[in-house]
Amino acid sequence: MHYWNKTNFQGLLAVADSLQAHPELKALASYCRYREQGLRRQAFAELERFLAASRSFDNAIARGAAIEILEANMRTSGAHQFLTQPLVARFLRPTLQDWMEDDAEASLPVRWLGMLDRDAELLTRALSACPEDLPVRKILIDFALGWVDHATHHLDESVFLGSPEEAILALERAKGLIAEAADPEALDHLRDEVRYFEHLVADWKAFLQAPTGSFPEWCSERGRDYAMPVKFYYER
């Protein structure tokens, strides 16, 4: 029964087990179990029960519940049916935003809202407050590398999106974030990605100095081995 979605179903059960220990989160645990069984109507009834109950939570309970939910989700990222739009929009985001407004010195809501919304500004603030926060550091590195990946993903067609200078700045940001980590060796795989893109961007700049043929052909003539994507365009 679990076919391709097996990781999601297993993750939902793991999240349910984690939340069950917290009285205020039992309805969410039930949501996960019903969702794993494919009982969508019953699952969303439990989600609504939790959201209705959450309106009477005091600040301490609401904030603790938000952190428990987000930590459980991070531990089981394969459970893609857990963080639903109603849960995020009606409980998690308002709770974290109110927390930030009430306590400008608190770093936890900044961190988790940054991670929830993939907000680079909030994540940068969170890392400044806690430089040893490896998950936040990794996300910021991924942002920088993702920008370069986007800029270069049409090089198979000899097209660079944006400017090489912007890509170089993004790579410098990624290198700095790796070098400043408490354990840089834990990020060696990301360092390898930085090197790959540095060589790719440098070769693109060299190609522009004397372009002959296409960029993939130029690379092939010089023994450069880059993973060039293949694209297909369809017309009616």
N, C-alpha and C positions, 0 to 999 in steps of 0.2 A: 504493500500500500504506500510506503513512504517514498518510493522511486526517487526522482531528482530532488525532491524537497525534504529529504531525510534529515539534513543538517538543521533545517528550520524547525522541524517537529521535535527533534531531540533537544534543540536549544530551548524551545518553549517549555518542555518538561523540566529542564535544568533551572530555568528562570522561576518556574512555579515552586520548585523545591526551595529555592533561595528566598522567595518572598513569603512563603508560608509561615516562617518563623516570626513575622511581624504582624501583629493583630490588625493594624490599619491597612495592610496590603493583602489580606486574604482574598478579597474579591478579585484583585488583579491576578493572584495565583490561580483562582478558578477560571478567570478569563483565559489564561495560558493553557490550562488543561482542556477546556472546551474547544479552544482553537486547534489544539493538537489532534483532537478527535474529529475535527471537521464540523463541529456544531456551532456554526457562525452566529445564529440567533441567540443561543444561550450565552455564548462568549461575550457578545456585545451587551447583553443585559447585565452581565457581571461588571463589565467596564463602566456602564452607566451607574451601577450601584456604587462603585468606587468613586466616580467623579461627583456623584451627589453627596456622598459622605465627606469627601475632601473639602467641601465648602464650609464645614464646621471645624476643620482642623485649626488648632492654634499655630502660630508661626513655627515653633520648635518642631511640632509633629510634621507639619507640611514640608519643612526644609529637610528634616531627616528622611522623610518618605521619598522626596525627590532624589536625594543622593543615593538611597538604596536602589531605587529604580534605575538610575543611570549607571551605577556601578554594576548591577546585575546585567544590564544590557551590554556593557563593555566586555564583561567576562564571556558573554555568549553572543558574539556579533552575528553568528549565523541565524539567529532567531529574528528574521526580518519582519515577522508579523507581530512583534511585541510592541515596539514604539509606534502606536497608531497616531494618526493625525489628531483625533480628539484628546488623547492622553497628552500629547505635546502641547497643543494649542490651549487646552482648557485647564491643565494642571502644571506641567513642568515649566513651560516658558513663563507664565505669570508668576509662579512661585519664585523662580530664579530672578526675574526682573524686580519683583517687590523686595527681595532680599538685598539686591544690589542697591536699591534706592534707600533702604532702611539703614544699611551698614556699608558706607563707602570704603571701609578698610577691609572688608571681607573678601578673601581671594577665591573661596570655593564657588560662589555663584558666578564669578567672572570666568573661572575655568570651565565649569560645566555648561554655561550658556554659550561660551565660545566653541566648545566641542559639539554641542547640540546643533548650533546654527552654522558651524564651520566659518566662524567670524574671525578673520585674521587679526583684527585690531584687539579683540578681547583675548585671543590666545597669546598675543604678544605681551599684553598686560599680565596675563597669568604666568607666563614664563619668566617675566621680570620679577614677579613676586616669589616664584619658586623655580629657580634655574635647574634644579634636579628633576623636574617633572618630565620624564622621558616621553610619555605618550603625547603631551602637548608639543614637545620639541619635534617629534616625528611628524606630526601633522603640519607644522610650519615648514619643515623640510619638504614634505610632499607637495605643499602648495607651490613652493619655488620650482621644484622639479616638474610639477604638473604644468606650470606656465611654459617652461622650456619645451616639454614634450608637445604641447599644443602648437608652439611656434614652429616646431620642426616637422610636424607630422605630414606636411605636404612637400617635403624635400624630394620625394620620389618623382614629383612633377616639377622640380626645380623652383619651388615657391617657398619662401620663408615668410611666416606671418609675424608682423611686428618687425623689430630691428634686432640684429645680432648683439648690439650694445645692451639692449634691454635683457636679452637672454644671458649675457655675461654677468650683468648685475644680479640676476636671479640666482645664477650658479654661485656667485660670490656669497650671497645670503645663505644658501644651502651649506656651503663649505664652512662659513663662520658658525652656523648653528651646530654642525657636526663637531668642529674643533672645540667648541665651548661646552660640550656635553661632559658630564661627570665621568662617563665611561665611553670615550669616542669609539673604542673597538666594537661596542655593541651596535654601532651604526656603520660598520664597514660596508655592508651591502648598499647603503645609500651613497657612501663615498665612491663606490664603483660606478653608480649611476651618474654621479657628478662628472667623473672622468670621461665616461662615455659621451656625455653631452658636450663637454669641453672640446673633445676631439672633433665631434660632429660640427659644432659651431665654427671652430677654427678652420676646418676644411671648407665649410661654406664660404667663409670670408676669403680664403685662398682661391676658391673657384671663381668668386666675383672679380678677382683681379685680372683673370684671363679666362673667361668662360669659353669652353669648347665642348660642343655637344650638350648633353643633359648632365645634371649633377650626378645621378647614379652612374652614368658612363664614366665621368671624370673620376669618381671614387673607385670604380672597378679597374681602371687603367693604373691606378696607384696602389692597388691592393688593399683598399679600405673596405672593411666588411661591416656595414651598418644594416640594421634590421629595417629595411625600407618597406612600408606597408604597400599593399596593392589595392587600388581602388577601382571600382566599376561604376560607371555612370549610365543611367538608363534614361531614354527619352521615349515619349509616346509617339 
